Amino acid sequence: MDKRDLSTIFRERLKLLLTRSDLNQSAFATAVGIDRSALSQLLSGASTRLPRAETLLNIAAEFKVSLDWLLGLSHDEGVTGEIRESLEIEEAPDGFDRTLLAKWHAEAAGTKIRYVPAGIPDLLRTEALVDYEAGIANKSREAQAGETQYRIDYNRRPETDMEVCMPRHTLEIFARGLGVWDRFPEDERRKQLLHMATLLDDLYPTFRLFLYDGRMRYSIPYTIFGPYRAAIYVGDMYLVLSATQPIRTLTSHFDNLIRAADVNAHEAASFTQKLAGMSFPSGSV
């Protein structure tokens, strides 16, 4: 980041903390260990110099914000990385639209959301698959169904821009009824693939699915919510990152997955439809 940009962001956030504190400049300066004239210089923008590290630490500690936020390296005021339970993020007693996951989607509206799913993308699942997977994971069927509908509605908004990238073999394994889907009936798998193909065609281009060769590339499941945060899925937990640099690194990783895709977004619906037309008895290889 350019030094002038860094200084500008710091000054804006310092002014915000001063306003929130309800302190006058003299009291604010005393609270963070500097004199009033030094604070006035920081607020004026006359110089691009930042205060000493000790002063930055004092400001962060006194007003309980992170240094990354204070310096414009994060969009969240608190910690730059935290672990949250999946149920806390994905399920809420009064509906999915009240969850943290829905809140993060809403905050990222108008920016690009990048998503590497753990299996079949949530919004592309049929009710039968939602029921089946909710049973395996011992999760609320109602919460899972609410999430699916929320995501469909979200992706119908004109401002939505979502890219999804996943291994091609996930769909091939599903079509064959292998892995976690070994007890999901063949006719339901076919219906799921046809449903998926229809939605991919319907939601394109606001929702774009890319498929890469999982033998050549690897990725853990994660979602990047525009420039604001990334959530890495680790089973019963999410690692949530809000610092700018890790988000940029994950974004670069995602872009490399896109470049490696051998089924592009405009081909995904027909690819899925072809899978639906093949005969794969459960457990076939």
C-alpha positions in Angstrom: 0.0 0.0 0.0 1.2 3.5 -0.8 2.5 5.4 2.2 0.1 8.3 1.5 -2.9 5.9 1.3 -1.8 4.2 4.6 -1.5 7.6 6.3 -5.0 8.6 5.0 -6.6 5.5 6.2 -4.9 5.7 9.6 -6.1 9.4 10.0 -9.7 8.5 9.1 -9.8 5.7 11.6 -8.1 7.8 14.3 -10.8 10.4 13.8 -13.5 7.7 14.0 -12.0 6.5 17.4 -11.9 10.1 18.6 -15.6 10.6 17.7 -16.6 7.4 19.3 -14.7 8.1 22.5 -16.6 11.2 23.4 -13.3 12.6 24.7 -11.9 16.0 23.8 -8.6 16.0 22.0 -6.6 16.7 25.2 -8.2 13.7 27.0 -7.8 11.5 24.0 -4.1 12.4 23.6 -3.5 11.7 27.3 -5.3 8.3 27.0 -2.9 7.1 24.3 0.3 8.7 25.8 1.0 11.6 23.4 0.5 15.4 23.8 -2.3 17.4 22.2 -0.1 19.0 19.5 1.1 15.6 18.3 -2.5 14.4 18.1 -3.5 17.6 16.2 -0.7 16.9 13.6 -1.9 13.3 13.2 -5.4 14.5 12.6 -4.5 17.3 10.2 -3.0 15.2 7.5 -0.1 17.7 7.1 2.4 14.9 7.1 2.3 11.3 5.8 4.3 10.1 8.8 2.7 7.6 11.1 3.2 7.7 14.8 5.8 5.6 16.6 5.0 1.9 17.1 4.5 2.5 20.8 1.8 5.0 20.1 0.1 2.7 17.6 0.1 -0.1 20.2 -1.3 2.3 22.8 -4.2 3.4 20.5 -5.0 -0.2 19.6 -4.9 -1.3 23.2 -6.9 1.6 24.7 -9.7 1.4 22.2 -9.7 -2.4 21.7 -9.0 -2.4 17.9 -6.5 -4.4 15.9 -3.4 -2.8 14.5 -4.3 -4.2 11.1 -7.6 -2.3 11.1 -6.0 0.8 12.4 -3.5 0.7 9.5 -6.0 -0.3 6.8 -4.8 -3.8 6.5 -8.1 -5.3 7.6 -11.7 -4.4 7.3 -12.6 -5.8 10.7 -11.7 -3.9 13.9 -11.1 -7.0 16.0 -8.8 -9.9 15.5 -7.6 -10.7 12.0 -8.2 -14.4 12.3 -10.6 -16.5 14.5 -12.1 -19.9 14.7 -15.9 -20.1 14.8 -18.2 -23.1 15.1 -20.0 -24.2 12.0 -23.4 -24.2 13.6 -22.9 -20.6 14.8 -22.2 -19.5 11.3 -24.6 -21.7 9.3 -27.7 -22.1 11.5 -29.9 -19.8 13.4 -33.2 -20.5 15.2 -35.1 -17.8 13.3 -33.8 -18.7 9.8 -30.7 -18.8 7.6 -31.1 -15.1 6.7 -30.1 -14.3 10.3 -26.9 -16.3 10.3 -23.3 -14.9 10.1 -22.9 -16.6 6.7 -25.9 -14.7 5.3 -24.6 -11.5 6.8 -21.3 -11.9 5.1 -23.0 -12.6 1.8 -25.1 -9.4 2.2 -22.0 -7.3 3.1 -20.2 -8.6 -0.1 -23.2 -7.8 -2.4 -21.9 -6.0 -5.5 -18.4 -7.5 -5.1 -17.2 -10.9 -6.3 -17.7 -13.9 -4.1 -15.4 -16.9 -4.7 -16.4 -20.3 -3.4 -14.7 -23.7 -3.3 -17.4 -26.1 -1.9 -16.8 -29.2 0.1 -19.2 -31.2 -2.1 -22.2 -30.3 -4.3 -22.6 -26.5 -4.0 -25.4 -25.8 -1.5 -27.7 -23.8 -3.7 -27.6 -26.5 -6.4 -28.9 -29.3 -4.2 -32.3 -30.9 -4.5 -34.5 -31.4 -1.4 -33.8 -35.1 -1.5 -30.0 -34.5 -1.4 -30.5 -31.9 1.4 -32.4 -34.5 3.4 -29.8 -37.2 2.7 -26.7 -35.0 3.6 -28.4 -33.5 6.6 -29.0 -37.0 8.0 -25.3 -37.9 7.5 -24.0 -34.8 9.1 -26.7 -34.8 11.8 -27.7 -31.2 10.9 -31.1 -29.6 10.8 -32.8 -30.4 7.6 -34.8 -27.1 7.9 -31.7 -25.0 8.3 -30.0 -26.7 5.3 -33.1 -26.2 3.1 -33.3 -22.5 4.3 -29.7 -22.0 3.3 -30.2 -23.5 -0.1 -33.2 -21.2 -0.9 -31.4 -18.2 0.5 -28.5 -18.8 -1.8 -30.7 -19.3 -4.9 -32.5 -16.0 -4.1 -29.2 -14.3 -3.5 -27.8 -15.4 -6.9 -30.9 -14.1 -8.7 -30.1 -10.6 -7.7 -28.7 -8.5 -10.5 -25.8 -7.3 -8.5 -24.6 -10.8 -7.6 -21.2 -11.9 -8.9 -20.3 -15.4 -7.7 -17.7 -17.8 -9.0 -17.5 -21.4 -7.8 -14.6 -23.7 -8.6 -14.5 -27.4 -7.7 -12.9 -30.7 -8.8 -14.6 -32.3 -11.8 -14.3 -35.7 -10.1 -16.6 -34.6 -7.3 -19.5 -34.7 -9.8 -18.2 -37.9 -11.4 -18.0 -39.6 -8.0 -21.5 -38.3 -7.1 -22.9 -39.6 -10.4 -21.5 -43.1 -9.7 -22.8 -43.2 -6.2 -19.5 -43.5 -4.5 -18.1 -42.1 -1.2 -20.7 -40.4 1.0 -23.3 -40.8 -1.7 -23.1 -44.6 -1.9 -26.7 -44.9 -0.4 -28.2 -42.1 -2.4 -30.5 -43.8 -5.0 -29.5 -43.7 -8.7 -32.7 -42.0 -9.8 -32.3 -39.3 -7.2 -28.7 -38.7 -8.3 -30.0 -38.3 -11.9 -32.6 -35.9 -10.7 -30.0 -34.0 -8.8 -27.7 -33.6 -11.8 -30.6 -32.5 -14.0 -31.7 -30.0 -11.4 -28.1 -28.7 -11.1 -27.9 -28.3 -14.9 -31.1 -26.4 -15.0 -30.0 -24.0 -12.3 -26.6 -23.5 -13.8 -28.2 -22.4 -17.0 -30.8 -20.3 -15.3 -28.4 -18.5 -12.9 -25.6 -17.9 -15.5 -23.8 -15.5 -15.6 -24.3 -14.2 -12.1 -23.4 -17.7 -10.8 -20.5 -19.4 -12.7 -19.3 -22.9 -12.0 -15.8 -24.0 -13.1 -14.5 -27.6 -12.9 -10.8 -28.4 -12.6 -8.9 -31.7 -12.7 -8.5 -32.7 -9.1 -5.5 -34.8 -10.0 -3.6 -31.7 -11.0 -4.8 -29.3 -8.4 -5.9 -29.4 -4.8 -7.9 -27.0 -2.7 -9.6 -27.0 0.7 -13.1 -25.6 0.9 -13.3 -21.9 1.4 -15.3 -18.8 0.6 -13.9 -15.3 -0.1 -16.5 -12.5 0.5 -15.2 -9.8 -1.8 -12.4 -7.9 -0.2 -13.8 -8.2 3.3 -13.1 -11.7 4.7 -12.4 -15.3 3.9 -13.9 -18.3 5.7 -12.0 -21.6 5.4 -14.2 -24.6 6.1 -12.6 -27.2 8.4 -15.5 -29.5 9.2 -17.2 -28.4 12.4 -15.4 -25.1 12.4 -14.5 -22.2 10.1 -11.2 -20.3 10.2 -12.3 -16.7 9.5 -9.7 -14.3 8.1 -10.2 -10.5 7.7 -6.6 -9.3 7.1 -6.0 -8.0 3.6 -2.9 -10.1 2.7 -4.3 -13.5 3.5 -7.5 -12.6 1.5 -5.3 -11.6 -1.5 -3.3 -14.8 -1.2 -6.5 -17.0 -1.2 -7.9 -14.9 -4.1 -4.7 -15.6 -6.1 -5.1 -19.3 -5.3 -8.7 -19.3 -6.5 -7.8 -17.5 -9.7 -5.2 -20.2 -10.4 -7.9 -22.9 -10.0 -10.0 -21.0 -12.5 -7.1 -20.9 -15.0 -6.7 -24.6 -14.6 -10.4 -25.4 -15.2 -11.0 -27.8 -18.0 -14.8 -27.3 -17.8 -15.6 -23.6 -18.0 -18.7 -21.8 -16.7 -20.5 -21.7 -20.1 -19.9 -25.5 -20.4 -20.9 -26.6 -16.8 -24.6 -27.1 -17.4 -24.1 -29.3 -20.5 -21.4 -31.3 -18.7 -23.7 -31.9 -15.8 -26.6 -32.9 -18.1 -24.4 -35.4 -19.9 -23.5 -37.0 -16.5 -27.2 -37.3 -15.8 -27.7 -39.1 -19.1 -25.2 -41.9 -18.2 -26.1 -45.0 -16.3 -24.3 -45.4 -13.1 -25.7 -48.0 -10.7 -24.8 -47.2 -7.1 -21.1 -48.0 -6.4 -20.2 -48.5 -10.0 -16.6 -47.7 -11.0 
